[in-house]
Amino acid sequence: MMQDAIAIQSLKTDIALLRQHIHPPQLLQQVEGLPIYYGLQAEVDEYYRQWQPLIERAQQLCQPFMQDEIVDVIHLPSHLNLPLFFFHVDRIRINKTRAKESKTFRGVAALVEKCGQFDTDQIFAMQEWLESDDTAALVAHREFIDLRTYVFQHGQSEYTRTRFYMNGMILTVEPHFKLVDARDKPRKQRNDSYSDPIADNGTWKIFGKYR
């Protein structure tokens, strides 16, 4: 396990160095305002070759944890910070979705540490909730706009939905490639089962629940 940890840390260092030198790619087209870059296969091949040794190292290191499945670059852990490569892409659709980050807490101190300060009366209200029942807990929600891309590859009936913002995405595209940018039309948020927050500090809303 120690050897694996050292190997992964070494890999992450090498990935960071390569990113400094060649990322973002200068010769590929970019989707405005987003770390998505694309070109025909011949245009992307040289860039991919520079990443390929690191991708193969990552696949070998992660293979034992993937239960003997074939490891695809798309499914490598995002913390490695490898760009996501997709090949033979016909079309992508970029969506903005209203989403929520959610965290559950059993104590007020831990909640404040993660979510920041609240008014004193709200602190008392949260503490009172936790003391009201042995199964009481606090749920913190923070709204954000989630960006996702749907990737449609040539000859495949299923699309791939992926987050790309942290790692960046590189596409080899077909001549008839189509980009559908729906960022100006955020999808509606699904109905929330929580209402009437106990506390709200402008970023996080806190709700009471029973486990």
N, C-alpha and C positions, 0 to 999 in steps of 0.2 A: 504493500500500500504506500509506503514512504517513497519507493522508487517511482510509482505512478504519479504521486503528487509532485515530485521533483521534475519528472518528464513533462507534466502538464504545465507547470510554472515556466519551464524552459520554452515550451511551445508558445505560451502566451507572450513571452518576451520577444520571441522571433516574429510572431504575428504583429505585435506593436511596432517593431522596427520596420517591417515591410510596409505597414500602413503609412508610416511617416514618409516613406520614400516614394510610394507609387499610388497612394489612395488619397483623394478620389482620382479615378482615371481621367486623364486630360483629353484623350482622343475620342471618347464616346459621347453620345448625346445624353443630356440630363433632363429628367422631368423637373420642371420649374419648382424650385424651393424644396425639393425632396432629394434624399440620397439614393435615387434610383437612376441607374445609368444603363444605356442600351446601345446595341449596334448589331450589324449582321455578323454571322459566325466568324468570318475571316477577320473582322475588326476586333472581336473579343478574344479570339484564340490566343494571341500573344499575351494578353493581360492574364488570362486564365492560367497559362503555362507558368507564369511567375508565382502564382498562388498554389499551384498543384502539389508541390512537395509538402507544404504545410497542411493542406487539406488531407493528403494521404496520411501524414503523421497523426492528425486529429482522428481520422477514421480508425487507425490501428489502436490508438489509446482508448477510444470510446467503444470499440467493438465489444469488449467483455461485458459492458453494461447494457448492451442493446439486445441481449438474449438471442444471439446468433442471427439476428436479422441483417439484411444488407443495409449498411449505413449509407445514407445519402447525405450529401453536403447540406441539404435543406434542414436535416434533422440533427445536425451537430449542435452541441450546447451553445446557446447564445453568448455565454460569458467568455467564450474563447475569442469573440470579436472578429470572426471570419466573415467576409462579405458573403451574402447568399447568392449563389449562382443558379440561374434557371436557363435551360437550353430549349431551342426550337419553340419560342413563345409566339403564339398567334395574337394574343390580346391580353391586356391587363386592365383591371378596373380598380381605381383608388377610391375608397370610401372613408368618410368621416362618420364616426358613430359616437353618440353620447354614451358614456360608460361611467361606471363607479368602481373605485378601489374600495375594498371592504376588509376591515380588520375586526377581530373579536377580542375582548379583554375581560379578565376576571377581577381586575383591580384598577382603581383610579390613577394610582401613581404611574403604572406602566402605560396607561392610556395617555396621560399628560406628557410623558417622556417621548412618545411617538407622534402625538398629534398636536402638541403645543398647549399653550395656556388657555384657560376658560375663566369666565367670571366666577366669583366666589359662590354665588347662589347656585350656579350650574354645577360646580364641584360638589356642593352639598347634595344637590338633587341626584347626581350620579351615585354618590356614596349611599344615599338613602335607597336607591333602587337595588343596589347590590346586596344591601342588608335586609331587603324585604323578603327574600326567599333563597333557599340553598341552591336553587338552580338558576338564579338570576345572573345575567351577563350583559355586557355593553357591546354594541356594534357601532363601529365608526365608519362612515361613508364619506368619500371625497369624490366629487364629480370631475371628470376630465373628458377631453375629446380624444377618442382613440382612432388612430389611423391604421387602416388595414388595406392590403392589396390582394386582389383575387387574380391568380395567374392561370391562364389557359394555355396549355402546351399542345403543340401539333400532334394529332393522332391519339390524344388522351381524352376520354369522356368525362373525367373528373377534373375539377379545378383545384388549385392549392390556395388556401387562405393563409396569409402570413403577415406577421408584424415585421417591419423592415427598418424602423427608424434608428435603432441602436447600431446595427451592423452594416447597413447599406445593402443594396441589391444590384446585381449585375445580370443583364438579360442578353442572351443571343436571340435575335428576333427573326421571324420569317419576313420575306419581302412585303407581305400584305399586313404586317403588324398594325394593330389598332390600339390606341391608348384612350381609355375612357376615364376622364378625371371628374369624379363626382364630389370633390371636396367642398364645393359651394352649396351642397344640399345634404347637410348632416342628417343621418337617419334618426328617427325618433327613438327616444329611450324607452325600454320596456317598462311596463308598470311596476312600481316599487311596492313591495309588500310591507315596507316600513313607513310609518307616518308619525307626525307629532314628535319631533326630536326632543330629548331631554335637555340637550345642550347643542350650541352651535357657535363656533369661533370664527365663522366666515370662510373657513376652508373645510373643516370636518364637521359633519352633523352626527350627533351621538344618539342612538336609540337603545331602548331597553328590550331585552328578550329573555326568554327562558330556554335553557338548554334542552 
